[in-house]
Amino acid sequence: MPPNFSGLTMPWPRIVSAIFAIAFALGIIIVGGWYFTLGIGVIVFLGQLEYFRLVRAKGIEPAAKTTLVVSQLLLLTATMAAPLTDAMFPLAGALICFYLLFQPKMATIADISTSILGLFYGGYLPSYWIRLRVGFSPESGPVAMASNLPLMGYWPESWMEPKLFPAALTVTFLAFGCIWAADIGAYIMGKWLGKTILSLISPKKTVEGSFFGILGSIAVAEVGAWYLDWPYWQLTGLILGLLIGIVSLLGDLTESMMKRDAGVKDSGQLIPGHGGILDRTDSYVFTAPLVYYFVTLLLPWLR
């Protein structure tokens, strides 16, 4: 029996939204600098608004405004002085707790914990994308990024020689490519072959789709590792692709778990056909520090 692809059709709003989202992502990745920080900052702000709506649906009163502000400060720190971002995180958490101390209504453990989770999940972890794209060297760690535009921006002088692009650009693009391959592979193969439910948290996800999604991530990582001349490229590409494929899936399930607990289908309705910002960025949250430390710790050690 020939395969049935009828279930793979997508509504036009979803297609158009995906095109705009990809164009936006490619734009800020390529240009980098403060443009990338601004793009990530907008995504973080909108994503945290959705997160706090989920929290309030449970009757919890987090320190939303304070968390929104200190999260943006984390992103600014990651851009201007990346090594200080880790020091800023506990200070930002302390500010949130101090704010809750002086509220008319005594804060609960749930108020405090959801606020700190909002900072960690919605601010600190995304800051690793900025640390990665704003500039790093696989040999020596964070450095000033190559720039030929105002505000630390960059535009390739020649598109025919990608190997001459800054390492920050190529690695960030490779990481996003692995996530995209994992999402597309899981969606297409899950629709076509998926039969076994992966988790009750997200019944539409299947073991078969997840398997091919991880394979897609590995395939892109292998090609990238070979093209970028990574040491032991077969092994390093396999490891990176496997890690991104698995962790992006776990990030998706984590967001699904929060939505299920809040009793909603989507985190929001901002993106036609896709739901909210969290619905589209959940695969990226936990992968950011993983990719950063992979290229700043593991690759230099292998060289």
C-alpha positions in Angstrom: 0.0 0.0 0.0 1.5 3.4 -1.0 2.1 5.8 1.9 -0.6 8.3 2.7 0.6 11.9 3.0 -2.8 13.4 3.3 -2.3 14.2 6.9 0.7 16.3 6.2 -1.1 19.3 4.7 -0.8 22.5 6.7 -3.3 25.4 6.8 -2.1 28.6 5.1 -1.9 30.7 8.3 0.4 28.2 9.8 2.6 28.2 6.6 2.8 32.0 6.4 3.6 32.3 10.1 6.3 29.7 9.7 7.9 31.6 6.8 7.9 34.9 8.7 9.3 33.2 11.8 12.1 31.6 9.9 12.9 34.8 8.1 13.0 36.7 11.4 15.3 34.0 13.0 17.7 34.0 10.0 17.8 37.7 10.0 18.9 38.2 13.6 21.2 35.2 13.5 23.1 36.5 10.5 23.3 40.2 11.7 24.0 39.3 15.3 25.2 41.9 17.8 22.7 44.1 19.4 20.2 43.2 16.7 20.3 39.6 17.9 20.0 40.7 21.5 17.0 42.9 20.7 15.3 40.0 18.9 15.9 37.6 21.7 14.8 40.2 24.2 11.4 40.6 22.5 11.0 36.8 22.4 11.9 36.5 26.0 9.5 39.3 27.1 6.6 37.8 25.1 7.4 34.3 26.3 7.5 35.3 29.9 4.2 37.1 29.6 2.7 33.8 28.4 4.5 31.8 31.1 3.1 34.1 33.9 -0.4 33.8 32.4 -0.1 30.0 32.8 1.1 30.5 36.4 -1.8 32.8 37.3 -4.2 30.3 35.9 -3.2 28.2 38.9 -4.1 30.9 41.3 -0.4 31.9 41.9 0.8 35.5 42.2 4.4 35.6 41.0 6.7 38.7 40.9 6.0 39.0 37.1 7.1 42.7 36.5 10.3 42.3 38.5 11.2 39.1 36.8 10.5 40.7 33.4 12.9 43.5 34.2 15.8 41.5 35.7 15.5 39.0 32.8 16.2 41.8 30.3 19.1 42.9 32.4 20.5 39.3 32.1 20.3 39.6 28.4 22.1 43.0 28.4 24.8 41.5 30.6 25.2 38.6 28.3 25.8 41.0 25.4 28.2 43.5 27.2 30.0 41.2 29.6 29.1 37.6 29.0 31.3 36.1 31.9 29.3 38.2 34.4 25.9 36.7 33.4 26.3 33.7 35.7 27.0 36.1 38.6 24.0 38.2 37.7 21.6 35.3 37.8 21.7 34.8 41.7 21.6 38.5 42.2 18.5 38.8 40.0 16.9 35.9 41.9 17.7 37.7 45.2 16.0 40.9 43.9 12.9 38.9 43.1 12.7 37.4 46.6 13.3 40.8 48.2 10.5 42.3 46.1 8.1 39.6 47.3 9.1 40.2 50.9 7.5 43.7 50.9 4.2 42.9 49.2 1.0 43.6 51.2 0.0 40.0 50.8 2.5 37.5 52.2 4.1 35.6 49.3 3.8 31.8 49.2 6.4 29.2 48.3 4.6 28.9 45.0 4.9 32.6 44.3 8.6 32.6 44.9 9.3 29.3 43.1 7.4 30.2 40.0 9.0 33.6 39.8 12.5 32.1 40.0 11.5 29.5 37.4 10.4 32.3 35.2 13.8 33.9 35.6 15.7 30.7 34.9 13.5 29.3 32.2 12.6 32.6 30.5 15.7 34.7 31.1 18.8 32.9 32.1 18.7 29.9 29.8 17.9 32.1 26.7 20.9 34.3 27.6 23.1 31.4 26.4 22.0 32.1 22.8 23.3 35.6 23.1 26.5 34.4 24.6 26.9 32.1 21.7 26.0 34.5 18.9 27.5 37.7 20.2 30.9 36.1 20.1 33.0 33.2 21.1 36.1 31.3 19.8 36.2 27.5 19.9 39.8 27.8 20.9 39.7 30.5 23.6 36.1 30.9 24.7 34.2 34.2 24.6 35.8 37.0 22.5 34.7 40.1 20.7 32.6 39.2 17.7 33.6 40.1 14.1 31.6 43.2 13.2 31.2 45.3 10.1 27.9 47.0 10.9 26.9 49.5 13.6 25.8 48.1 17.0 28.2 45.1 16.7 26.3 43.9 13.7 27.8 41.7 10.9 26.9 41.1 7.3 28.8 38.5 5.2 31.0 40.2 2.5 30.7 37.0 0.4 28.0 34.3 0.7 30.1 31.9 -1.4 32.6 31.2 1.4 30.7 30.3 4.6 33.9 29.0 6.2 35.0 32.7 6.4 32.0 33.6 8.5 32.6 34.2 12.2 32.5 31.0 14.3 29.7 32.5 16.4 27.5 32.8 13.3 28.2 29.3 11.9 27.7 27.5 15.2 24.5 29.4 16.0 23.2 28.6 12.6 24.2 25.0 12.9 22.4 24.7 16.3 19.2 26.2 14.9 19.5 24.0 11.8 19.6 20.9 14.0 16.5 22.0 15.9 14.6 22.8 12.7 15.6 19.4 11.3 14.4 17.7 14.5 11.1 19.5 14.4 10.5 18.9 10.7 11.5 15.2 10.9 9.4 14.6 13.9 6.3 16.3 12.4 6.5 14.6 8.9 7.5 11.1 10.0 5.2 11.3 13.0 2.2 12.1 10.8 3.2 9.4 8.3 4.4 6.5 10.5 3.6 7.5 14.0 1.6 5.0 16.0 3.2 4.7 19.4 2.4 7.5 21.8 5.6 8.9 23.3 4.1 10.5 26.4 0.7 11.2 27.8 1.9 14.7 28.4 1.7 15.3 24.7 -0.4 12.6 23.1 0.3 13.8 19.5 4.0 13.0 19.9 5.0 9.5 18.8 8.0 7.4 19.4 8.5 7.0 15.6 8.3 10.7 15.0 10.7 11.5 17.8 13.2 8.9 16.5 13.3 10.4 13.0 13.4 13.9 14.5 16.6 13.0 16.4 18.0 11.4 13.2 17.3 14.6 11.4 19.2 16.6 14.0 22.1 14.1 13.8 22.2 14.4 10.0 22.5 18.2 10.1 25.1 18.1 12.9 27.2 15.6 11.0 27.2 17.7 7.8 28.0 20.8 9.9 30.8 19.1 11.8 32.4 17.9 8.6 32.1 21.2 6.8 33.5 23.2 9.8 36.5 20.7 10.2 35.7 19.8 13.7 38.0 17.3 15.4 36.8 13.8 15.1 33.9 15.2 13.1 32.0 11.9 12.9 31.9 11.6 16.7 31.4 15.3 17.5 28.7 15.7 15.0 26.9 12.6 16.3 27.1 13.8 19.9 25.9 17.3 19.1 23.1 16.1 16.9 22.0 13.5 19.4 22.0 15.9 22.3 20.2 18.6 20.5 17.6 16.2 19.2 16.9 14.8 22.6 17.0 18.0 24.6 14.9 19.9 22.1 12.3 17.2 22.5 12.5 17.3 26.3 12.1 21.1 26.1 8.9 20.6 24.1 7.5 18.1 26.6 8.4 20.4 29.5 6.3 23.3 28.0 3.5 20.8 27.3 3.6 19.7 30.9 3.2 23.3 32.1 0.3 23.9 29.7 -1.4 20.7 30.8 -1.1 21.6 34.4 -2.6 25.1 33.6 -5.4 23.5 31.7 -4.8 25.2 28.3 -4.0 23.9 24.8 -1.7 26.6 23.7 0.4 29.1 25.7 -1.1 31.9 23.6 -2.5 32.9 20.3 0.1 35.4 19.1 1.3 33.3 16.1 -1.5 32.2 13.7 -1.7 28.5 13.4 1.1 27.9 15.9 -0.2 29.2 19.2 2.0 31.3 21.4 5.7 32.2 21.6 6.4 29.4 24.1 4.8 26.9 21.7 7.4 27.8 19.1 10.5 28.3 21.2 10.2 25.5 23.8 12.7 23.4 21.8 15.3 26.1 22.0 15.4 26.8 25.8 17.4 23.9 27.1 19.5 23.5 24.0 21.2 27.0 24.4 23.6 26.2 27.3 24.2 22.7 25.9 25.4 24.0 22.6 27.4 26.8 24.2 29.4 24.5 26.5 29.8 21.9 23.8 31.7 24.4 21.6 33.5 26.2 24.4 34.5 23.3 26.5 34.4 20.0 24.6 35.7 21.1 21.2 38.7 22.9 22.5 39.5 19.9 24.7 39.4 17.6 21.7 41.8 19.8 19.7 
